[in-house]
Amino acid sequence: MTTTTPVPFIVGLTGGIGSGKNAVGDQFARLGVPVIDADAVAHELTTPGGAGMAAIRDTFGAEFVTPEGALDRARMRALAFSDAQAKQRLEAILHPMIRAESDRRIAAFAASNPYVVLMVPLLFESPILGGSFQRALVVDCPEALQVTRVMARSGLTEDAIRRIMANQSSREQRLALATEVIENTGSLEDLEPKIAALHQRYLEAAQAWNMAPSPVPASQTSVQETSKGLGSNPVYGRESPQPQATMAATGTSALITYEYPLTEKIRTLLRLEDLFERVRHFLVKTDALDHHVVLITLFEIMEVASRADLKSDLLQELERQKQVLNSFRSNPDVAQEALTQVITDIETALAALFKMTGKIGQYLRENEWLMSIKQRTGIPGGACEFDLPSYHYWLHRDSAQRSADLAAWIMPLYPLSDGTDIVLRLLREGGKPTRQVAPQGTFSQMLGGRTSQMVRIRLPRDSQVIPEISANKYALNVRFTVFGTDPRPRLTETDVEFELAFCNL
C-alpha cells in the first residue's frame, strides 16, 4: 500500500569516539535543526525508572544497577568489552527501544521542520539503530586526536579508548560509507562555516525530497542517483516492491512494481526480504500483538532459510559480484566513491556470513520453549492462552523484555538479510525498463532462449489491473486482469501500458 504520510528527510550523523559528533550536533541545533541523540536516548532509558532498567536487571542481575536504580555504566562497560555475548544481550535490550523512541521523535519534528539530524555512533554498525536515512554525515579526525580528546575529557586510559574504537567501524569504513564528511581537527569556530554550508545543502535537498512524489531513503537508493553513476555497470540500490515512483512520461500516478522470480534461488531471496521487512517493522513497536507477529515471522524465516545451500549461494554470489566490481577500479567512467561503498558493503556481508556456523537457526531449534510455540502456531488458533499459558505470560511481560528476547533471537540471522538485500539490489539494478503495450490486456514476448532471473512489471497505481505472469526460457506471457472480488479474474478489454524489465545478475 502507498501512504500519504510524508517521509521525513533524515541526516544520519556519526563518527568515532572523540571525533566531535556532539560539537557538530550542537551547531546544527543552534541553526534550529532538531537533533536526536541516540546516546542521550539510551541514557534516559537507563536512568532510575528508565524503561530499559527492568530488562537489564532481569538479564544481568542487581549488581549492574546502582542503589538509585540506574545502570552502573562503569561495570557494564567493563563487562561488554570483555564478553561479546553480554554486549549482544545489552544491545538486544536497548537498541530496539532506542530506535522506537528515535522514530517517535523524528515523526514529531518532521511535520514542522525541513530535515532532522539523527546522531548515532553506530549508524553503520547496527541494523536496528541505523534505520533509514537520506544522507550520512561523518565527522572525521585522525585517530591520535580522537584518543587525546577522550583522555582529556574522561580520564580513560589510552588502552581503554582503543578498545572502544575497536568496537566501532574503522575510520576507513566510515569514510567509505559517508555521503558527506566534515573534518574536525581545529576549533569550534572552524566548524561554523562548514556546518552552515551543509545546512544550506540539506535544506535544498530536503526541499527537493519533499517535492518528490514518493521518496526512497538514501540507504536504499542506487549509486547512479547518489553519484555520477557506474558507467555501464549499474549497482546497487534496493528498490522496495511497494509503489514509490512516478512514470517519467506521464508524471501523474504512483507506480506499483510486480516482481516475478524465474529461479528458485531468487524466489527464496524475495521471500526472505519480505519476512525481514516485516520483522523490522513490528520489532520496534511495543504492543504484545506486534511482538506476536515478529515471533511468527521468525518461525517463517527459519522455514525459508532452511535450504541447505542458502548460505553458500549468498557467499558465492557476493564473492562473484565483488570480483566483477573490483574490475571497475580506476575506471574513469565509474564513480569510485560509490563503487568503494558497494564493495565495502559486500565485504561486510561476506564477513558476517562466514561467522555463521552450523545449521541456520539451529540455536532456535534447540530452544524447546520456542519450538513448542512454533508447533502450536501451525494450528489455527493454537496459540490461545489455554494452549500455551507460558507464552501468554511472556506476552504480558514488560515490552522492553519482550523486545530484548526477540532481538536476541533474530539478530544472529541478520547476516542473511544483509546478504539478501545486496544481491537483490544488484539484481534489480541489472534490469533496464522498457515501455510496452498489452493490446486488450494480453502481452507475449518470445525470449529465444535468453535467460533471466526475474521479471519486473510496473503499472500506475490507478490502472485497476493486475498482471498474471508466466515465463520460461522461451517466452513471457502476461494477462492483465481487472481487480475485483469475482472468483474468476476477468481479462481487461482495454490496452494496458506498462514498464517491463528483465533482471540478471
C-alpha positions as CSV (number, residue, x, y, z in Angstrom):
1,M,0.0,0.0,0.0
2,T,1.0,3.6,-0.5
3,T,0.8,6.2,2.2
4,T,0.2,9.9,2.2
5,T,2.3,10.4,5.4
6,P,5.4,12.5,4.4
7,V,8.6,10.6,4.8
8,P,11.0,12.8,6.9
9,F,14.3,13.8,5.5
10,I,16.9,12.4,7.9
11,V,20.6,13.2,8.1
12,G,22.4,10.4,9.9
13,L,25.3,12.0,11.9
14,T,28.1,9.7,13.0
15,G,31.8,9.5,13.8
16,G,34.3,7.6,16.0
17,I,34.6,8.4,19.7
18,G,36.3,11.7,20.2
19,S,35.7,12.9,16.6
20,G,33.4,15.7,17.7
21,K,29.9,14.5,16.9
22,N,28.4,16.4,19.8
23,A,30.0,19.6,18.8
24,V,28.7,19.2,15.2
25,G,25.2,18.3,16.6
26,D,25.2,21.3,18.9
27,Q,25.9,23.6,15.9
28,F,23.1,22.1,13.9
29,A,20.8,22.7,16.9
30,R,21.9,26.3,17.1
31,L,20.7,26.7,13.5
32,G,17.3,25.5,14.5
33,V,17.6,21.9,13.3
34,P,16.1,19.2,15.5
35,V,18.9,16.9,16.7
36,I,18.0,13.5,18.1
37,D,20.9,12.0,20.0
38,A,20.7,8.2,20.3
39,D,23.2,8.2,23.2
40,A,21.0,10.6,25.1
41,V,18.0,8.4,24.5
42,A,20.0,5.4,25.8
43,H,20.9,7.4,28.9
44,E,17.2,8.2,29.5
45,L,16.3,4.5,29.2
46,T,18.9,3.6,31.8
47,T,18.3,6.3,34.5
48,P,16.3,5.4,37.7
49,G,12.9,4.3,36.5
50,G,14.1,4.2,32.9
51,A,12.2,1.9,30.5
52,G,15.2,-0.4,30.0
53,M,16.2,-1.0,33.6
54,A,13.8,-3.8,34.4
55,A,15.1,-5.9,31.5
56,I,18.7,-5.1,32.3
57,R,18.2,-6.1,36.0
58,D,16.5,-9.3,34.9
59,T,19.2,-10.1,32.4
60,F,22.4,-9.1,34.2
61,G,21.4,-9.0,37.9
62,A,21.1,-6.4,40.6
63,E,24.9,-5.8,40.7
64,F,24.7,-3.9,37.5
65,V,22.1,-1.5,39.0
66,T,23.2,1.4,41.2
67,P,21.4,2.0,44.6
68,E,19.4,4.7,42.9
69,G,18.1,2.3,40.3
70,A,20.2,3.5,37.3
71,L,22.6,1.4,35.1
72,D,26.1,1.0,36.6
73,R,27.8,2.2,33.5
74,A,31.4,1.5,34.5
75,R,30.6,-2.1,35.5
76,M,28.5,-2.7,32.4
77,R,31.2,-1.1,30.1
78,A,33.8,-3.5,31.6
79,L,31.6,-6.5,31.0
80,A,30.6,-5.5,27.5
81,F,34.2,-5.1,26.4
82,S,35.3,-8.4,27.9
83,D,32.2,-10.5,26.9
84,A,30.9,-10.3,23.4
85,Q,27.7,-12.2,24.3
86,A,27.0,-9.9,27.2
87,K,27.4,-6.9,24.8
88,Q,25.0,-8.5,22.4
89,R,22.4,-9.1,25.1
90,L,22.6,-5.5,26.2
91,E,22.2,-4.3,22.6
92,A,19.2,-6.6,22.2
93,I,17.6,-4.9,25.1
94,L,18.4,-1.3,24.3
95,H,18.7,-0.9,20.5
96,P,15.0,-1.7,19.7
97,M,13.9,0.8,22.4
98,I,16.3,3.5,21.2
99,R,15.1,3.0,17.7
100,A,11.4,3.2,18.6
101,E,11.9,6.4,20.7
102,S,14.1,8.0,18.0
103,D,11.4,7.2,15.4
104,R,8.8,8.8,17.6
105,R,10.8,12.0,18.0
106,I,11.6,12.1,14.3
107,A,7.9,11.9,13.4
108,A,7.1,14.6,15.9
109,F,9.7,17.0,14.5
110,A,9.3,16.1,10.8
111,A,5.9,17.8,10.3
112,S,7.3,21.3,11.1
113,N,11.0,21.0,10.1
114,P,12.7,20.6,6.7
115,Y,15.0,17.9,8.0
116,V,16.1,16.1,11.2
117,V,19.6,15.1,12.3
118,L,19.8,11.6,13.9
119,M,23.1,11.3,15.8
120,V,24.1,7.7,16.2
121,P,27.6,6.4,17.0
122,L,26.7,3.0,15.5
123,L,24.9,4.4,12.4
124,F,26.6,1.9,10.1
125,E,27.2,-1.0,12.6
126,S,23.7,-1.6,14.0
127,P,20.9,-2.9,11.7
128,I,18.4,-1.6,14.2
129,L,19.8,1.8,15.2
130,G,20.9,2.9,11.7
131,G,17.4,2.6,10.2
132,S,16.8,4.7,7.1
133,F,18.4,8.0,6.3
134,Q,18.8,10.2,3.3
135,R,22.3,11.5,4.0
136,A,25.2,10.1,6.1
137,L,27.4,12.8,7.6
138,V,30.6,11.5,9.1
139,V,32.7,13.7,11.5
140,D,36.3,12.8,10.9
141,C,39.7,13.4,12.6
142,P,42.9,11.4,13.0
143,E,42.8,8.5,15.4
144,A,45.5,10.0,17.6
145,L,43.5,13.2,18.0
146,Q,40.4,11.0,19.0
147,V,42.5,9.4,21.8
148,T,43.8,12.7,23.0
149,R,40.4,14.3,23.2
150,V,38.8,11.4,25.0
151,M,41.6,11.1,27.5
152,A,41.3,14.8,28.3
153,R,37.6,14.7,28.9
154,S,37.1,11.3,30.5
155,G,40.2,10.2,32.3
156,L,40.1,6.8,30.5
157,T,43.4,5.2,29.6
158,E,44.6,5.0,26.1
159,D,44.2,1.2,26.1
160,A,40.5,1.6,27.2
161,I,39.9,4.1,24.5
162,R,41.5,1.9,21.9
163,R,39.2,-1.0,22.9
164,I,36.2,1.3,22.4
165,M,37.5,2.3,19.0
166,A,38.0,-1.3,18.1
167,N,34.3,-2.0,18.7
168,Q,33.3,0.8,16.2
169,S,33.6,0.9,12.4
170,S,37.1,1.8,11.3
171,R,37.8,5.3,10.1
172,E,38.2,3.9,6.6
173,Q,34.9,2.1,6.7
174,R,33.1,5.3,7.9
175,L,34.6,7.4,5.2
176,A,33.7,4.9,2.5
177,L,30.1,4.9,3.5
178,A,29.7,8.7,4.0
179,T,27.6,10.9,1.9
180,E,29.4,14.0,3.3
181,V,32.5,14.2,5.5
182,I,33.2,17.1,7.9
183,E,36.8,17.4,9.1
184,N,37.1,18.4,12.7
185,T,40.7,18.9,13.6
186,G,40.5,22.6,14.6
187,S,38.4,24.8,16.9
188,L,34.6,25.2,17.2
189,E,34.9,28.4,15.1
190,D,36.4,26.4,12.3
191,L,33.3,24.2,12.3
192,E,30.8,27.0,11.9
193,P,31.2,27.8,8.2
194,K,31.4,24.1,7.3
195,I,28.1,23.4,9.1
196,A,26.5,26.5,7.7
197,A,27.3,25.3,4.2
198,L,26.0,21.8,4.9
199,H,22.8,23.2,6.5
200,Q,22.1,25.1,3.2
201,R,22.8,21.9,1.2
202,Y,20.5,19.9,3.4
203,L,17.7,22.5,3.2
204,E,17.8,22.4,-0.6
205,A,18.0,18.5,-0.6
206,A,15.1,18.3,1.8
207,Q,13.0,20.7,-0.3
208,A,13.6,18.5,-3.4
209,W,12.9,15.4,-1.4
210,N,9.6,16.7,-0.1
211,M,8.6,17.8,-3.7
212,A,9.3,14.3,-5.0
213,P,6.3,12.0,-5.4
214,S,7.4,9.3,-3.0
215,P,11.0,9.3,-1.9
216,V,13.2,6.3,-1.0
217,P,15.9,6.6,1.7
218,A,19.4,7.1,0.5
219,S,20.4,3.9,2.3
220,Q,18.1,2.3,-0.3
221,T,18.8,4.3,-3.5
222,S,21.1,3.5,-6.3
223,V,24.6,4.6,-6.8
224,Q,23.6,6.3,-10.0
225,E,21.2,8.5,-8.1
226,T,23.7,9.4,-5.3
227,S,26.7,9.9,-7.5
228,K,27.6,10.2,-11.2
229,G,26.9,6.6,-11.8
230,L,29.0,3.5,-12.5
231,G,29.0,3.7,-16.3
232,S,27.6,0.6,-18.0
233,N,27.6,-1.5,-14.7
234,P,24.6,-0.3,-12.7
235,V,24.8,-1.0,-9.0
236,Y,23.4,-1.0,-6.2
237,G,20.2,0.3,-5.0
238,R,17.4,-1.6,-3.4
239,E,14.1,-0.5,-4.6
240,S,11.2,-1.6,-2.4
241,P,8.5,-3.6,-4.1
242,Q,5.9,-1.1,-2.8
243,P,4.8,1.7,-5.1
244,Q,7.2,4.6,-4.8
245,A,7.8,6.5,-8.1
246,T,6.1,8.2,-11.0
247,M,6.3,7.5,-14.6
248,A,8.6,10.0,-16.3
249,A,6.4,10.0,-19.4
250,T,3.1,10.8,-17.6
251,G,4.3,12.4,-14.4
252,T,1.0,11.7,-12.8
253,S,0.4,8.4,-10.9
254,A,2.5,6.4,-8.5
255,L,3.6,3.1,-9.7
256,I,3.2,-0.4,-8.3
257,T,6.0,-2.8,-9.0
258,Y,5.3,-6.5,-9.5
259,E,8.3,-8.9,-9.4
260,Y,8.2,-12.4,-10.7
261,P,11.2,-14.7,-9.9
262,L,12.3,-17.1,-12.6
263,T,14.6,-19.2,-10.5
264,E,14.1,-20.9,-7.1
265,K,17.1,-19.0,-5.6
266,I,15.5,-15.6,-6.4
267,R,12.1,-16.9,-5.2
268,T,13.7,-17.7,-1.8
269,L,15.6,-14.4,-1.5
270,L,12.4,-12.4,-2.3
271,R,10.5,-14.3,0.4
272,L,13.3,-13.7,2.9
273,E,13.4,-10.0,2.1
274,D,9.6,-9.7,2.7
275,L,9.9,-11.5,6.0
276,F,12.8,-9.5,7.3
277,E,11.0,-6.3,6.3
278,R,8.0,-7.4,8.4
279,V,10.3,-8.2,11.4
280,R,11.9,-4.8,11.3
281,H,8.5,-3.1,11.0
282,F,7.0,-4.8,14.1
283,L,10.1,-5.2,16.2
284,V,10.3,-1.5,17.1
285,K,6.7,-1.5,18.3
286,T,5.7,-2.2,21.9
287,D,2.3,-3.9,21.7
288,A,2.1,-7.6,22.6
289,L,0.3,-8.4,19.4
290,D,3.0,-6.7,17.3
291,H,5.6,-8.9,19.1
292,H,3.4,-12.0,18.4
293,V,3.7,-11.1,14.7
294,V,7.5,-10.8,15.0
295,L,7.8,-14.3,16.6
296,I,5.5,-15.9,14.0
297,T,7.5,-14.3,11.2
298,L,10.8,-15.5,12.8
299,F,9.4,-19.1,12.5
300,E,8.7,-18.4,8.8
301,I,12.2,-17.1,8.3
302,M,13.5,-20.4,9.8
303,E,11.5,-22.4,7.3
304,V,12.5,-20.3,4.3
305,A,16.2,-20.2,5.4
306,S,16.3,-23.9,6.0
307,R,17.5,-24.6,2.4
308,A,20.9,-26.3,2.9
309,D,22.6,-24.2,0.2
310,L,21.2,-20.7,1.0
311,K,24.3,-19.5,2.9
312,S,26.7,-20.9,0.2
313,D,24.6,-19.4,-2.6
314,L,24.8,-16.0,-0.9
315,L,28.5,-16.3,-0.3
316,Q,29.2,-17.4,-3.9
317,E,27.1,-14.7,-5.4
318,L,28.5,-11.9,-3.2
319,E,32.1,-13.0,-3.9
320,R,31.3,-13.1,-7.7
321,Q,29.8,-9.6,-7.6
322,K,32.8,-8.4,-5.6
323,Q,35.2,-9.6,-8.3
324,V,33.1,-8.0,-11.0
325,L,33.0,-4.7,-9.2
326,N,36.7,-4.8,-8.4
327,S,37.4,-4.9,-12.2
328,F,35.9,-1.3,-12.3
329,R,38.6,0.1,-10.1
330,S,40.4,3.1,-11.7
331,N,37.8,3.2,-14.5
332,P,37.4,7.0,-15.1
333,D,33.8,6.5,-16.1
334,V,32.9,4.9,-12.7
335,A,32.2,6.9,-9.5
336,Q,34.9,5.4,-7.3
337,E,33.4,6.6,-4.1
338,A,30.1,4.8,-4.8
339,L,32.0,1.8,-6.1
340,T,34.0,1.6,-2.9
341,Q,30.8,1.8,-0.8
342,V,29.3,-1.1,-2.6
343,I,32.4,-3.3,-2.3
344,T,32.6,-2.4,1.4
345,D,29.0,-3.4,1.9
346,I,29.7,-6.7,0.2
347,E,32.8,-7.4,2.2
348,T,31.0,-6.6,5.4
349,A,28.2,-9.0,4.4
350,L,30.7,-11.7,3.5
351,A,32.5,-11.5,6.8
352,A,29.2,-11.7,8.7
353,L,28.0,-14.7,6.7
354,F,31.3,-16.5,7.3
355,K,30.9,-16.1,11.0
356,M,27.6,-18.0,10.9
357,T,28.4,-21.6,11.9
358,G,26.3,-24.7,11.9
359,K,22.8,-25.1,10.5
360,I,20.9,-21.9,10.1
361,G,18.7,-21.3,13.1
362,Q,19.9,-24.3,15.0
363,Y,20.1,-22.3,18.2
364,L,16.4,-21.7,17.8
365,R,15.6,-25.3,17.2
366,E,17.4,-26.2,20.4
367,N,15.1,-23.9,22.4
368,E,12.3,-26.3,23.4
369,W,10.0,-23.4,24.6
370,L,10.2,-21.7,21.2
371,M,9.7,-24.9,19.3
372,S,6.6,-25.7,21.4
373,I,5.1,-22.3,20.3
374,K,6.1,-22.9,16.7
375,Q,4.3,-26.3,16.7
376,R,1.1,-24.8,18.2
377,T,1.1,-21.8,15.9
378,G,0.9,-24.2,13.0
379,I,-2.7,-25.0,14.2
380,P,-5.4,-22.3,13.6
381,G,-5.9,-20.6,16.9
382,G,-3.3,-22.9,18.5
383,A,-1.6,-20.0,20.4
384,C,-4.5,-19.3,22.6
385,E,-3.8,-18.8,26.3
386,F,-5.3,-22.1,27.3
387,D,-3.0,-23.9,24.8
388,L,0.2,-22.0,25.7
389,P,-0.1,-20.4,29.2
390,S,3.7,-19.8,29.4
391,Y,3.5,-17.9,26.0
392,H,0.5,-16.0,27.4
393,Y,2.7,-15.0,30.4
394,W,5.5,-13.9,28.1
395,L,3.2,-11.7,26.0
396,H,2.2,-9.9,29.3
397,R,5.8,-9.2,30.3
398,D,7.2,-5.8,30.0
399,S,7.6,-4.7,26.4
400,A,11.3,-3.9,26.8
401,Q,12.0,-7.5,27.9
402,R,10.0,-8.9,25.0
403,S,11.9,-6.7,22.6
404,A,15.2,-7.9,24.1
405,D,14.2,-11.5,23.7
406,L,13.0,-11.0,20.2
407,A,16.2,-9.1,19.2
408,A,18.4,-11.8,20.7
409,W,16.6,-14.5,18.7
410,I,16.6,-12.5,15.5
411,M,20.0,-10.7,15.4
412,P,22.1,-13.9,14.6
413,L,20.0,-14.2,11.4
414,Y,20.6,-10.6,10.2
415,P,23.6,-11.6,8.0
416,L,21.2,-13.5,5.8
417,S,19.1,-10.3,5.5
418,D,22.1,-8.1,4.7
419,G,23.4,-10.6,2.0
420,T,19.9,-10.9,0.5
421,D,19.4,-7.2,0.3
422,I,22.7,-6.7,-1.6
423,V,22.0,-9.5,-4.1
424,L,18.5,-8.2,-4.8
425,R,19.7,-4.7,-5.1
426,L,22.2,-5.7,-7.7
427,L,19.6,-7.8,-9.5
428,R,17.1,-5.0,-9.7
429,E,19.7,-2.6,-11.0
430,G,20.6,-5.1,-13.7
431,G,17.2,-4.7,-15.4
432,K,16.7,-1.9,-18.0
433,P,12.9,-1.0,-18.1
434,T,11.2,-0.6,-21.5
435,R,7.8,0.8,-22.2
436,Q,5.3,-1.9,-23.6
437,V,1.6,-2.1,-24.5
438,A,-0.6,-5.1,-23.9
439,P,-3.4,-5.0,-26.5
440,Q,-6.7,-5.8,-24.8
441,G,-4.8,-6.9,-21.7
442,T,-2.6,-9.6,-23.4
443,F,1.1,-9.4,-23.9
444,S,3.6,-12.1,-25.2
445,Q,7.3,-11.8,-26.0
446,M,9.5,-14.6,-27.4
447,L,12.8,-14.8,-25.5
448,G,14.7,-17.0,-27.9
449,G,16.4,-18.9,-25.0
450,R,17.6,-15.7,-23.3
451,T,17.8,-16.4,-19.6
452,S,16.6,-14.0,-16.9
453,Q,16.4,-14.4,-13.1
454,M,13.5,-12.0,-12.5
455,V,10.8,-10.1,-14.4
456,R,9.6,-6.7,-13.2
457,I,6.4,-5.0,-14.3
458,R,5.5,-1.5,-13.2
459,L,1.9,-0.1,-13.6
460,P,0.3,3.1,-12.5
461,R,-1.5,2.5,-9.2
462,D,-4.8,3.8,-10.6
463,S,-4.7,1.5,-13.6
464,Q,-7.1,-1.0,-11.8
465,V,-5.4,-4.0,-13.5
466,I,-3.2,-6.8,-12.1
467,P,-0.6,-8.7,-14.1
468,E,-0.7,-12.5,-14.2
469,I,2.8,-13.6,-15.3
470,S,4.1,-16.8,-16.7
471,A,7.5,-17.3,-18.2
472,N,10.2,-19.8,-19.2
473,K,13.4,-19.5,-21.3
474,Y,11.4,-19.4,-24.5
475,A,8.5,-16.9,-23.8
476,L,7.0,-14.4,-21.5
477,N,3.2,-14.2,-21.3
478,V,1.3,-11.6,-19.3
479,R,-2.5,-11.3,-18.8
480,F,-3.9,-8.2,-17.2
481,T,-7.0,-8.8,-15.2
482,V,-9.4,-6.3,-13.6
483,F,-9.1,-6.0,-9.9
484,G,-12.2,-7.3,-8.1
485,T,-13.7,-9.9,-5.8
486,D,-15.1,-12.2,-8.5
487,P,-14.0,-15.8,-8.1
488,R,-12.7,-15.9,-11.6
489,P,-10.4,-13.0,-12.7
490,R,-11.7,-11.1,-15.7
491,L,-9.4,-10.1,-18.5
492,T,-9.4,-6.4,-19.2
493,E,-10.7,-5.3,-22.6
494,T,-8.6,-2.1,-22.8
495,D,-5.0,-1.7,-23.9
496,V,-2.5,-1.6,-21.0
497,E,0.7,0.5,-20.9
498,F,3.3,-0.8,-18.6
499,E,7.1,-0.9,-17.9
500,L,8.9,-4.2,-18.4
501,A,12.4,-5.2,-17.2
502,F,14.3,-8.5,-17.4
503,C,16.7,-8.6,-14.5
504,N,20.0,-10.5,-14.3
505,L,23.0,-10.5,-12.0
